[in-house]
């Protein structure tokens, strides 16, 4: 109830992503969607991913128009090269094999 996306951090992330309204973006480990929703408000098509169904249910309740996917970061259920950018905010420490996660991140990013 008390966690919210930090506006300053959201602005920095959007700038680092060179976020555009035509872009396709992924938020890995997005939980209840705070940053996914904040970044989606800045433009582009966003997908929030989390392995916890309960977290995604809360995210869907807050932003039903966004895409929410239940999956683990170690096995992203997306084709290669489809995202223009991605985020993973305050979630990497929950992942068992970060080397695999980073390989998956690189795989789904456009070249």
C-alpha angles and dihedrals in degrees: 000000000000100000116099136165111267107240094214093050091046089054092049092048092049090050093047090051091047081227116207135183090245095050128111113218140181129209108200117205090009095161111186090000104251096141095032089057094043092050093044088056087061092057145275135071111297132195120194116207129192135151094225116087092198092056092048091049088059091046092050091050090055097043113013093169093065124083114254121189128190108216144112121262090232090067109030110195095220136102117258119271100013104121127076091201143348142202134205108187122186091337110091093090089063093060120094100209113029093179089062091044092053091048089052091048091052091046096056095044121096113248 
